[in-house]
Amino acid sequence: ARCMELKNTNLQNYMVTNLKWTKSESYKQKIMRKMYPIIRKVGEHSSSGTILKNKTNQKPATSIYDLEVTLNSGKSLNLADFKGKKIVLVNTASDCGYTGQYAELQKLHEQSNETVQIIGFPANDFGNQEKGSDTDISQFCQVNYGVTFPIARKGVVVKKESQQPVFMWLTYKQRNGWNDHQPDWNFGKFIVDETGTLTHYFGPAVSPLDDEFKKALE
């Protein structure tokens, strides 16, 4: 019985240790989080600072409300449920210089969740910076950034055959009415208004707490 107790204790310690490893930031991730303000400042002068606007209020050719998002829990989220709200759709990654933006998105979510819906879309399309599984990503977001807004199942956001339907809609003007621009890097942000019209794209270097971004959500 004593031997079995020791084995059980060792197993518990192993599980706890590995769970903490999975959830907690790595040393590299902690450094990148601290460097985020500098990375963002530098990025403002590159394509990462891109801001695109639907200046002529072009309406979509197909409705985003016909689409569903598969969450990392396996559940489906109908975008039609968010009619009357603005929707912020963000491609995310855990090992990026912009990963600190999770904290800003969560703050925006807490401030504006009655009028704005944020959805994160993890992808490994830029710099191989999202190598983890859906479970790893979910734990990372919750433990390190307290994320409570929905996170989609990991997928492809760039223009290729396997691109997920939501980003196919966001990046082809034949669908959204005007925009052909795909995300410049991790943490590109698209805004859809209360009627299902794509109104803005903000590059990774634009913080969701910047005045111009907030103005787009008014």
C-alpha positions in Angstrom: 0.0 0.0 0.0 2.9 2.3 0.9 4.5 1.6 -2.5 1.2 2.4 -4.3 0.9 5.7 -2.3 4.3 6.8 -3.4 3.6 5.9 -7.0 0.4 7.9 -6.9 2.2 10.9 -5.3 4.9 10.8 -8.0 2.2 10.7 -10.7 0.4 13.7 -9.2 3.7 15.7 -8.9 4.5 14.8 -12.6 1.0 15.9 -13.7 1.1 19.2 -11.8 4.7 20.0 -13.0 3.8 19.4 -16.6 0.5 21.2 -16.4 2.3 24.3 -15.0 4.8 24.0 -17.9 2.0 23.9 -20.4 0.2 26.8 -19.0 3.0 29.2 -17.9 4.9 31.5 -20.2 8.4 30.4 -21.3 11.4 32.6 -20.6 11.3 33.7 -24.2 7.6 34.5 -24.0 8.2 36.6 -20.9 10.9 38.6 -22.6 8.8 39.1 -25.6 5.9 40.4 -23.4 8.3 43.0 -21.9 9.5 44.0 -25.3 6.0 44.4 -26.7 5.8 48.2 -26.4 9.1 48.6 -28.2 8.2 46.1 -30.9 4.8 47.9 -31.4 6.5 51.3 -31.7 9.0 50.1 -34.3 6.2 48.2 -36.2 4.2 51.4 -36.6 6.6 52.5 -39.3 6.2 49.2 -41.3 3.4 47.2 -42.9 2.4 46.2 -39.4 1.1 49.7 -38.9 -1.3 49.4 -41.8 -4.8 50.9 -41.4 -7.4 50.3 -44.1 -10.9 51.8 -44.1 -14.1 51.1 -46.0 -14.3 54.8 -47.0 -17.2 54.4 -49.5 -19.2 52.1 -47.2 -19.2 49.2 -49.6 -21.6 46.4 -48.6 -20.6 42.8 -48.6 -21.6 40.5 -51.5 -22.1 37.6 -49.1 -23.2 37.7 -45.5 -20.7 37.0 -42.7 -23.7 36.0 -40.6 -24.0 32.9 -42.7 -20.7 31.7 -41.2 -19.9 29.7 -38.0 -16.7 29.6 -36.0 -15.5 26.3 -34.4 -14.1 27.2 -31.0 -11.1 25.4 -29.4 -13.6 23.6 -27.2 -15.2 22.1 -30.2 -18.4 24.1 -29.9 -19.8 26.1 -32.8 -20.3 29.9 -32.6 -22.8 31.4 -35.0 -21.7 34.9 -36.1 -25.4 35.7 -36.7 -25.7 35.7 -32.9 -23.8 39.0 -32.9 -26.1 41.1 -35.2 -26.3 44.5 -33.6 -22.8 44.3 -32.2 -19.5 45.2 -33.7 -17.2 42.2 -34.1 -13.4 42.3 -33.8 -11.7 39.3 -35.5 -8.0 38.9 -34.7 -5.5 36.3 -35.8 -3.3 35.5 -32.8 -0.2 33.6 -31.8 1.5 32.7 -28.5 5.2 33.2 -29.4 5.0 36.6 -31.2 6.3 40.0 -30.3 2.7 41.2 -30.4 1.4 38.5 -28.0 1.2 41.0 -25.3 -1.8 42.4 -27.2 -3.9 39.6 -25.6 -3.9 41.7 -22.4 -5.1 44.8 -24.4 -7.8 42.8 -26.1 -9.0 41.4 -22.8 -9.2 44.9 -21.4 -11.2 46.0 -24.4 -13.5 43.0 -23.9 -14.1 43.9 -20.3 -14.8 47.5 -21.1 -17.0 47.0 -24.2 -18.4 43.4 -24.2 -22.0 44.7 -24.3 -21.4 46.4 -27.7 -18.3 44.7 -29.1 -17.6 41.0 -29.6 -13.9 39.9 -29.8 -12.9 36.6 -31.3 -9.3 35.3 -31.5 -8.2 33.0 -34.3 -4.9 31.3 -33.5 -2.8 30.5 -36.5 0.7 29.3 -37.3 1.0 31.2 -40.5 3.6 33.8 -39.5 7.1 32.9 -38.2 6.0 29.4 -36.9 4.9 31.2 -33.8 1.8 29.1 -32.8 3.0 25.6 -32.6 0.8 24.5 -29.7 -2.4 22.4 -29.7 -5.8 24.0 -29.1 -5.6 22.8 -25.5 -2.1 24.5 -25.1 -3.4 27.7 -26.6 -6.5 27.8 -24.4 -4.5 27.3 -21.2 -1.8 29.8 -22.3 -4.4 32.5 -22.9 -6.4 31.9 -19.7 -3.4 31.5 -17.3 -1.1 34.2 -18.6 -3.6 36.8 -19.9 -6.9 36.0 -18.2 -8.6 35.8 -21.7 -12.4 35.3 -21.4 -13.4 36.2 -25.0 -13.9 33.3 -27.5 -10.8 31.6 -29.0 -11.4 29.7 -32.3 -9.8 26.4 -33.2 -6.4 26.8 -34.6 -6.5 27.3 -38.4 -5.2 29.1 -41.5 -5.8 32.8 -41.9 -3.6 33.6 -45.0 -4.8 33.2 -48.6 -4.3 29.5 -49.5 -6.5 26.6 -50.2 -6.9 25.7 -46.5 -7.8 29.2 -45.4 -10.7 29.1 -42.9 -14.0 30.5 -44.2 -14.1 33.6 -41.9 -10.8 34.8 -43.1 -11.7 34.0 -46.7 -14.6 36.3 -46.2 -12.4 39.0 -44.6 -9.7 39.0 -47.3 -11.6 38.7 -50.6 -13.5 41.7 -51.8 -15.8 39.4 -53.9 -17.2 38.4 -50.5 -16.7 41.4 -48.1 -17.3 44.1 -50.8 -13.9 46.0 -50.8 -10.9 44.4 -49.0 -8.4 42.0 -50.5 -5.7 42.6 -47.8 -4.8 39.6 -45.7 -3.2 40.0 -42.2 0.3 41.4 -42.3 1.4 39.3 -39.4 0.0 37.9 -36.1 -2.6 40.2 -34.5 -4.1 41.8 -37.5 -7.5 43.1 -36.5 -10.7 43.3 -38.7 -13.8 45.2 -37.6 -17.3 44.3 -38.8 -20.1 46.7 -37.8 -23.5 46.0 -36.4 -25.0 45.3 -39.8 -22.3 42.9 -41.0 -20.3 45.3 -43.0 -16.5 45.1 -42.9 -15.4 48.7 -41.9 -11.7 48.5 -41.0 -8.4 46.5 -40.9 -5.8 47.4 -38.4 -2.3 46.0 -38.6 -0.5 44.3 -35.7 1.3 47.4 -34.5 -2.0 49.2 -33.9 -3.1 48.6 -30.3 -6.8 47.8 -29.7 -6.6 50.5 -27.0 -5.4 53.2 -29.4 -7.7 56.1 -29.9 -8.2 55.5 -33.6 -9.1 51.8 -33.0 -11.5 52.8 -30.3 -13.1 55.4 -32.5 -13.7 52.7 -35.1 -15.7 50.9 -32.5 -18.0 53.9 -31.6 
